[in-house]
Amino acid sequence: MSATIVQINFSFAGSWEDYETGNKDAASFLAGMPDLGWKVWLKNAATGEAGGIYLFHDEAAAHGFAAQAAAMLADMPPVSNVSIKQFGVIESLTAVTRGPIAPM
């Protein structure tokens, strides 16, 4: 097993206050996922983009999550231009630059 990153980016046409408030339950749900190490929530108010970077314990968990996220985001009216990418982690180089991928 090796750590796997999922990167999700999308255009967001709603209120950032509503986005943050509306995602509090999602944040709690994600925090309880056993195969998720962490998530960083992303926002670029100037360009109307949002997303997240997720670290999963393995590729299978990342792939399953990416499929669920794609389906969920497709049903959200203020969301468009969804991009979901999955990456393996180069652990030796990430360790040098202090990336947070140590076993959890």
C-alpha positions in Angstrom: 0.0 0.0 0.0 1.2 3.5 -0.7 -0.4 6.8 0.0 -2.6 8.3 -2.8 -3.6 11.9 -3.3 -6.9 12.9 -4.8 -7.1 16.5 -6.2 -10.5 18.0 -6.8 -11.0 21.4 -8.4 -14.2 23.0 -9.5 -15.8 26.4 -10.3 -18.2 27.6 -7.6 -20.9 30.2 -8.3 -22.4 30.5 -4.9 -21.6 32.5 -1.7 -18.4 31.5 0.1 -20.1 32.0 3.4 -22.8 29.5 2.4 -20.1 27.1 1.0 -18.3 27.0 4.4 -21.4 26.8 6.5 -22.9 24.2 4.1 -19.9 21.9 4.3 -19.6 21.6 8.1 -21.4 18.3 8.1 -19.3 17.1 5.1 -16.1 18.0 7.1 -17.3 16.0 10.0 -18.2 13.1 7.8 -14.8 13.2 6.0 -13.0 13.3 9.4 -14.5 10.0 10.3 -13.5 8.2 7.1 -11.0 5.5 8.2 -9.0 5.5 4.9 -8.6 9.3 4.7 -5.5 10.7 6.3 -6.5 14.3 5.8 -8.1 16.9 3.5 -7.1 20.5 2.8 -10.0 22.6 1.7 -9.2 25.0 -1.2 -10.8 28.4 -2.1 -9.8 31.0 -4.6 -12.5 33.7 -4.2 -10.9 35.9 -7.0 -11.5 33.2 -9.7 -14.5 31.4 -8.2 -12.7 28.1 -7.7 -12.8 25.7 -4.9 -11.7 22.1 -4.2 -9.6 19.9 -2.0 -6.5 17.9 -1.7 -7.1 14.5 0.0 -4.5 11.9 1.3 -5.8 8.3 1.3 -4.0 5.3 2.7 -4.2 3.4 -0.6 -5.2 3.7 -4.2 -8.4 1.6 -3.9 -9.8 3.9 -1.2 -8.8 7.0 -3.2 -10.5 5.6 -6.4 -13.7 4.7 -4.6 -13.9 8.2 -3.0 -13.2 9.9 -6.3 -16.1 8.1 -8.0 -18.4 9.1 -5.2 -17.2 12.7 -5.2 -17.8 12.9 -9.0 -21.4 11.7 -8.6 -22.1 14.1 -5.7 -20.6 17.2 -7.4 -22.5 16.5 -10.6 -25.8 17.1 -8.6 -24.7 20.4 -7.1 -26.1 23.5 -9.0 -23.5 26.0 -8.0 -20.7 23.6 -9.1 -19.3 23.3 -12.6 -16.1 22.4 -14.4 -15.2 19.6 -12.1 -11.7 18.1 -12.3 -10.8 15.0 -10.3 -7.3 13.6 -10.5 -5.6 10.9 -8.6 -1.8 10.7 -7.9 0.6 8.4 -6.3 3.0 9.9 -3.8 6.7 9.9 -4.2 7.4 9.3 -0.6 11.2 9.6 -0.6 11.1 13.1 -2.0 8.0 14.1 0.0 9.8 13.2 3.2 12.7 15.5 2.4 10.3 18.4 1.9 8.3 17.5 5.1 5.1 16.5 3.4 2.6 15.1 5.9 2.4 11.5 4.6 3.9 9.6 7.5 1.9 6.4 8.4 -1.3 7.4 10.3 
